[in-house]
Amino acid sequence: MIFLFLINISLGSVSIPVKDVFRSLTGENASKETWEYIIINYRLPKATAAILVGMGLSISGLLMQTLFRNPLAGPYVLGLSSGASLGVAIVILGATLLPPFLATLLLSSYGIILASSLGSFTVLLAVLAVSHRLRDTMAILIVGLMFGSLTSAIVGTLTYFSTAEQLQKFTFWSLGNLGNLSWTSISLLSIFVAIGLLLSLLSIKPLNSLLLGENYAKSLGLNYKKSRLIIIFATSILAGSITAFAGPIAFIGLAVPHIAKLVFQTSNHTILFWSTILFGAIIMLICDSISQLPGSDFTLPINAVTSIFGAPIVIWLLISKRKMIG
């Protein structure tokens, strides 16, 4: 991961030697002042964001796959991504309906983050309210999917009445972006990811109990409703905050937990937790490095690269589903 972190920072439209990257990160000056500026202000925040996003989405996927006992569940099954998309769509696609000063404020980078956060938080509250009333975990999954369908329908309606410029801006957001985050944004995202990972770490024992089913977990004395609430809340914090800051990034949360299971041949979450975090960061750094098209001024959308990387894995999972561990 450290090696890929250094490689990621060195690649881009301006190629910077790895030794200069290392010198810059250890407090020494790089060979050129411009390299120093690029590393500290552009490359380092983006590489840090890639690690945070990779860790957060991967753990979210692991939590959802275990909770719903579904190998094809991902971090966005609760409809959080759709809620975030709805918040951003209302701001970007509905900007003409707002007063000019409010539209300008909301269309700023922090305004879009706020709109995305409010959208995912609204869906979270709805899912938590439903989960409090429903005993069946699969019913919560269905409710999450229904919320996702509902918000997607509203986004589709807003899209129909939008201008080409508004559609382009919304499309760029939906493709995901790690490169526009300031150090302030990185700090806020780090706090949310740290809280989500801590809650996930505290859920390791309940997750191991849930592997054999809800009834077995209850027979071991597990407070099922409390554990389910913590797992849903941890996933919501991780997936919701990452979507707010970096946009909806596909496949990482779905594919990485399975890679960890296949490599370590275990369903023990004490091992899977740390391996999933590590693999998530590594794969996200690889995808981000590919997206930069080394030596070129062009940058591919991160969502396109993660999908190209993740789609073959998901297809393989569908074919060999019965052989999966856990």
C-alpha positions in Angstrom: 0.0 0.0 0.0 2.9 2.4 0.9 4.6 1.6 -2.4 1.4 2.2 -4.4 0.8 5.4 -2.4 4.2 6.8 -3.6 3.6 5.6 -7.2 0.2 7.2 -7.2 1.6 10.6 -6.2 4.4 10.3 -8.7 2.1 9.7 -11.7 0.1 12.3 -13.6 0.3 14.9 -16.4 3.7 15.9 -14.8 5.8 12.9 -13.9 7.6 13.2 -10.6 10.4 10.8 -9.6 9.5 8.5 -6.7 12.6 9.6 -4.8 11.4 13.3 -4.9 8.0 12.2 -3.7 9.6 10.4 -0.8 11.8 13.4 0.0 8.9 15.8 -0.1 6.8 13.6 2.2 9.6 13.2 4.7 10.1 16.9 5.2 12.9 17.5 2.7 12.6 19.6 -0.5 12.0 18.1 -3.9 14.4 18.8 -6.7 12.0 21.4 -8.2 9.8 23.8 -6.3 6.9 23.2 -8.7 7.0 19.5 -7.9 6.8 20.3 -4.2 3.7 22.4 -4.8 2.0 19.8 -7.0 2.7 17.0 -4.4 1.5 18.9 -1.3 -1.5 20.7 -2.8 -2.8 18.2 -5.4 -1.3 14.7 -5.4 -1.1 14.1 -1.7 -4.8 15.0 -0.9 -6.0 12.9 -3.9 -4.0 9.8 -2.8 -5.2 10.3 0.8 -8.8 10.5 -0.4 -8.3 7.3 -2.5 -7.1 5.4 0.7 -10.0 6.8 2.8 -12.6 6.0 0.1 -11.2 2.5 -0.5 -11.2 1.6 3.2 -14.7 3.1 3.9 -16.5 1.5 0.9 -14.8 -1.9 1.4 -15.8 -2.2 5.0 -19.3 -0.9 4.2 -19.7 -3.7 1.7 -18.4 -6.3 4.1 -21.0 -5.2 6.8 -23.9 -5.3 4.3 -22.9 -8.7 2.9 -22.8 -10.2 6.3 -25.9 -8.5 7.7 -28.1 -9.5 4.8 -26.2 -12.8 4.1 -26.1 -11.8 0.5 -22.8 -11.9 -1.4 -24.1 -9.4 -3.9 -25.0 -6.7 -1.3 -22.9 -3.5 -1.4 -22.6 -0.3 0.6 -25.4 1.4 -1.3 -28.2 -1.2 -0.9 -29.9 1.0 1.8 -30.5 3.7 -0.8 -28.0 6.2 0.7 -26.3 6.8 -2.7 -29.7 7.5 -4.3 -30.6 9.9 -1.5 -27.3 11.7 -1.9 -27.9 11.9 -5.7 -31.3 13.3 -5.1 -29.9 16.1 -2.8 -27.3 17.0 -5.4 -29.9 16.8 -8.3 -32.2 19.2 -6.5 -29.3 21.7 -6.1 -27.8 21.3 -9.6 -30.8 20.5 -11.7 -33.2 22.7 -9.7 -30.9 25.7 -9.3 -33.1 27.8 -11.7 -36.0 27.6 -9.2 -33.9 29.0 -6.3 -33.1 32.6 -5.6 -29.8 33.7 -7.3 -27.8 34.2 -4.0 -29.0 30.8 -2.6 -28.3 29.0 -5.9 -24.7 30.5 -6.0 -24.2 29.4 -2.4 -25.5 25.8 -2.9 -23.6 25.3 -6.2 -20.3 25.8 -4.4 -18.3 22.6 -3.6 -19.3 22.7 0.1 -23.0 23.4 -0.9 -23.0 20.2 -3.0 -21.4 18.3 -0.1 -24.1 19.6 2.2 -26.9 18.7 -0.2 -25.5 15.2 -0.7 -25.1 14.7 3.0 -28.7 15.9 3.7 -30.0 13.6 1.0 -28.3 10.5 2.3 -29.1 11.5 5.9 -32.8 11.8 5.1 -32.8 8.3 3.6 -30.9 7.0 6.6 -33.5 8.4 9.0 -36.2 6.7 6.9 -34.4 3.4 6.9 -33.7 3.5 10.6 -37.3 4.3 11.4 -38.4 1.3 9.3 -35.8 -1.0 10.8 -37.0 -0.1 14.3 -40.5 -1.4 13.3 -39.4 -4.4 11.2 -38.0 -7.6 12.6 -37.1 -9.1 9.3 -33.7 -8.0 8.1 -34.5 -8.8 4.4 -37.5 -6.5 4.6 -35.1 -3.7 5.5 -33.1 -4.5 2.4 -36.2 -4.3 0.3 -37.2 -1.0 1.9 -33.7 0.4 1.1 -34.0 -0.7 -2.5 -37.5 0.9 -2.7 -36.2 4.2 -1.4 -33.4 4.0 -4.0 -36.0 3.4 -6.7 -38.1 6.3 -5.5 -35.3 8.8 -5.3 -34.0 7.7 -8.7 -37.4 8.3 -10.2 -37.4 11.9 -8.8 -33.9 12.4 -10.2 -35.0 11.2 -13.6 -37.9 13.6 -13.6 -35.6 16.5 -12.7 -33.2 15.4 -15.4 -35.9 15.5 -18.0 -36.6 19.2 -17.4 -32.9 20.3 -17.0 -30.6 22.2 -19.4 -27.6 20.6 -21.1 -25.2 22.5 -18.8 -27.0 21.3 -15.7 -27.0 17.7 -16.9 -23.3 17.9 -17.7 -22.5 19.1 -14.2 -24.7 16.5 -12.5 -23.1 13.8 -14.7 -19.6 14.8 -13.8 -20.6 14.6 -10.1 -22.1 11.1 -10.5 -18.9 9.8 -12.2 -17.0 10.5 -8.9 -14.0 12.6 -8.3 -11.1 12.3 -5.8 -9.1 15.3 -7.1 -11.3 18.3 -5.9 -10.9 17.8 -2.2 -9.1 20.4 -0.1 -7.2 19.6 3.0 -10.2 20.8 5.1 -12.5 18.4 3.2 -10.0 15.6 3.7 -9.9 16.3 7.4 -13.7 16.1 7.7 -13.9 13.0 5.6 -11.2 11.4 7.8 -13.2 12.0 10.9 -16.4 10.4 9.4 -14.4 7.4 8.1 -12.7 7.0 11.5 -16.0 7.0 13.3 -17.5 4.5 10.8 -14.5 2.2 11.0 -14.5 2.3 14.8 -18.2 1.3 14.9 -17.4 -1.5 12.4 -14.5 -2.7 14.6 -16.8 -2.9 17.6 -19.2 -5.0 15.5 -16.7 -7.8 14.7 -18.1 -10.2 17.3 -21.8 -9.7 16.3 -20.8 -10.1 12.6 -19.2 -13.4 13.3 -22.3 -14.5 15.2 -24.5 -13.5 12.3 -22.7 -15.8 9.8 -24.8 -18.7 10.9 -28.1 -16.7 10.9 -30.2 -14.5 13.1 -31.6 -17.2 15.3 -28.1 -18.6 16.0 -26.8 -15.1 16.9 -29.7 -14.6 19.4 -29.1 -18.1 21.0 -25.5 -16.8 21.8 -27.1 -13.9 23.7 -26.6 -11.3 21.0 -28.8 -8.2 21.2 -29.8 -8.5 17.6 -31.7 -5.2 17.1 -28.9 -3.1 18.8 -26.2 -4.8 16.7 -28.2 -4.4 13.5 -28.7 -0.7 14.2 -25.0 -0.2 14.9 -24.0 -2.0 11.6 -26.6 0.0 9.6 -25.4 3.3 11.2 -21.7 2.5 10.6 -22.4 1.7 6.9 -24.5 4.9 6.6 -21.7 7.1 8.0 -19.1 5.5 5.8 -21.1 5.3 2.5 -22.9 8.6 3.1 -19.9 10.7 3.9 -17.8 9.2 1.0 -20.6 9.8 -1.5 -21.0 13.4 -0.2 -17.3 14.2 -0.7 -16.3 12.0 -3.6 -19.5 11.1 -5.4 -21.0 7.7 -5.8 -18.1 5.3 -6.5 -19.2 1.8 -7.7 -18.0 -1.8 -7.2 -15.3 -1.2 -4.6 -17.6 -2.0 -1.8 -19.1 -5.0 -3.6 -15.9 -6.6 -4.9 -13.2 -6.0 -2.3 -14.7 -8.1 0.6 -14.9 -11.1 -1.7 -11.2 -10.6 -2.7 -10.3 -10.6 1.0 -12.3 -13.8 1.5 -10.7 -15.6 -1.4 -7.1 -14.6 -0.5 -7.4 -15.6 3.2 -9.9 -18.4 2.8 -11.8 -17.4 5.9 -15.1 -15.9 7.1 -13.6 -14.7 10.4 -14.3 -11.0 10.6 -11.3 -10.4 12.9 -9.1 -11.2 9.8 -11.5 -9.9 7.2 -11.8 -6.5 8.8 -8.1 -5.7 8.5 -7.6 -7.4 5.2 -10.6 -5.7 3.6 -9.3 -2.3 4.8 -5.9 -3.0 3.3 -7.2 -4.4 0.0 -9.7 -1.5 -0.3 -6.9 1.1 0.0 -4.7 -0.9 -2.4 -7.3 -1.4 -5.1 -8.5 2.2 -4.9 -4.9 3.5 -5.3 -4.5 1.2 -8.4 -7.8 2.5 -9.9 -6.8 6.1 -9.2 -3.3 5.6 -10.8 -4.9 4.1 -13.9 -7.4 6.9 -14.1 -4.6 9.5 -14.3 -3.4 8.2 -17.7 0.3 8.7 -16.8 2.0 11.2 -19.2 -1.3 12.5 -20.4 -3.3 15.7 -19.5 -6.5 13.6 -19.5 -8.0 12.0 -16.4 -10.6 9.2 -16.7 -13.6 9.3 -14.3 -12.8 7.2 -11.3 -16.2 5.5 -11.5 -15.4 4.2 -15.0 -12.1 2.7 -13.8 -13.6 1.0 -10.7 -16.4 -0.4 -12.8 -14.0 -1.8 -15.4 -12.0 -3.3 -12.6 -15.0 -4.5 -10.6 -17.5 -5.7 -13.3 -15.4 -8.9 -14.2 -15.2 -9.8 -10.5 -18.9 -9.4 -10.0 -19.6 -11.5 -13.2 -17.3 -14.2 -11.8 -19.1 -14.1 -8.5 -22.4 -14.7 -10.1 -21.0 -17.7 -12.0 -19.3 -19.3 -8.9 -21.6 -18.0 -6.2 -22.0 -21.4 -4.5 -18.3 -21.8 -4.0 -18.0 -18.5 -2.0 -17.1 -18.7 1.6 -19.4 -17.0 4.1 
